[in-house]
Amino acid sequence: GESVGLHLPTLSVQEGDNSIINCAYSNSASDYFIWYKQESGKGPQFIIDIRSNMDKRQGQRVTVLLNKTVKHLSLQIAATQPGDSAVYFCAENIGGGDKIIFGKGTRLHILP
Amino acid sequence: DADVTQTPRNRITKTGKRIMLECSQTKGHDRMYWYRQDPGLGLRLIYYSFDVKDINKGEISDGYSVSRQAQAKFSLSLESAIPNQTALYFCATSSAGGTYQETQYFGPGTRLLVL
């Protein structure tokens, strides 16, 4: 069953290494996906998005990959820095609808 | 200057009290949203508004009401606060979507504690 509680999944990455944060979605009608970064004490901040007609999109040090076959989304952060330490949320929009559905988040912890 | 502001940033209240959280934006966006965030549960949509005359319930609207006073202002009220409404509340805005939903921009959040 679904795990609900106080503990977010945590990914620990050595500073300078690449980080890969994964997200699974269940609705095949989802056609727009966004990654947000939330630092402690702040609101979520847009990082990158991707439409369902694409399978890859790159930004500055970030890449989002979309695999519609297995309903999987990933965020890759190159050369992870201490400032990348945050909780990362994936979000999806279903069929151009009114709302965006957020995932529960993954905490990225940077090791010195 | 912040594009999306929320007041207050922190609030402690007692069970049964009525409180209002306010959100203002200078982005010129038509769409505004209220979310709550609980540890380990991500963000859940309470209410959203696509323009001044449009108000829609989100996933968890019970116990909450909203008012869209102007394009730039969207307030969230707890008519009679209860302890399980203790959470972090975020306001967000986006421009009109067209075919696709547009990126949402979030305020800094209001931390609410109901005793």
Contacts between the chains, C-beta under 8 A, distances in Angstrom:
chain1	res1	chain2	res2	distance
A	4	B	40	6.5
A	4	B	41	6.7
A	5	B	40	5.0
A	6	B	39	4.6
A	6	B	40	4.9
A	7	B	40	6.1
A	8	B	40	5.9
A	31	B	100	7.2
A	32	B	100	5.0
A	32	B	101	5.7
A	34	B	103	6.4
A	34	B	104	7.9
A	36	B	106	7.9
A	41	B	108	7.9
A	41	B	109	7.8
A	42	B	108	6.1
A	42	B	109	7.3
A	43	B	4	7.6
A	43	B	90	5.3
A	43	B	92	7.8
A	43	B	106	3.4
A	43	B	107	5.4
A	43	B	108	5.2
A	43	B	109	5.2
A	44	B	43	7.1
A	44	B	90	7.3
A	44	B	106	4.8
A	45	B	106	7.1
A	46	B	103	5.0
A	46	B	104	7.4
A	46	B	105	6.9
A	49	B	103	6.2
A	51	B	100	6.8
A	89	B	42	6.3
A	89	B	43	7.1
A	93	B	100	6.8
A	93	B	101	4.0
A	96	B	97	7.2
A	96	B	99	5.6
A	96	B	100	5.6
A	96	B	101	6.8
A	97	B	101	7.2
A	98	B	48	6.9
A	98	B	50	7.5
A	98	B	56	6.8
A	98	B	101	7.6
A	99	B	45	5.8
A	99	B	48	7.0
A	99	B	58	6.9
A	99	B	101	7.7
A	100	B	45	8.0
A	100	B	101	5.9
A	100	B	104	6.5
A	102	B	35	8.0
A	102	B	42	4.5
A	102	B	43	4.2
A	102	B	44	7.7
A	103	B	42	5.8
A	104	B	40	6.4
A	104	B	41	6.3
A	104	B	42	4.3
A	105	B	42	5.6
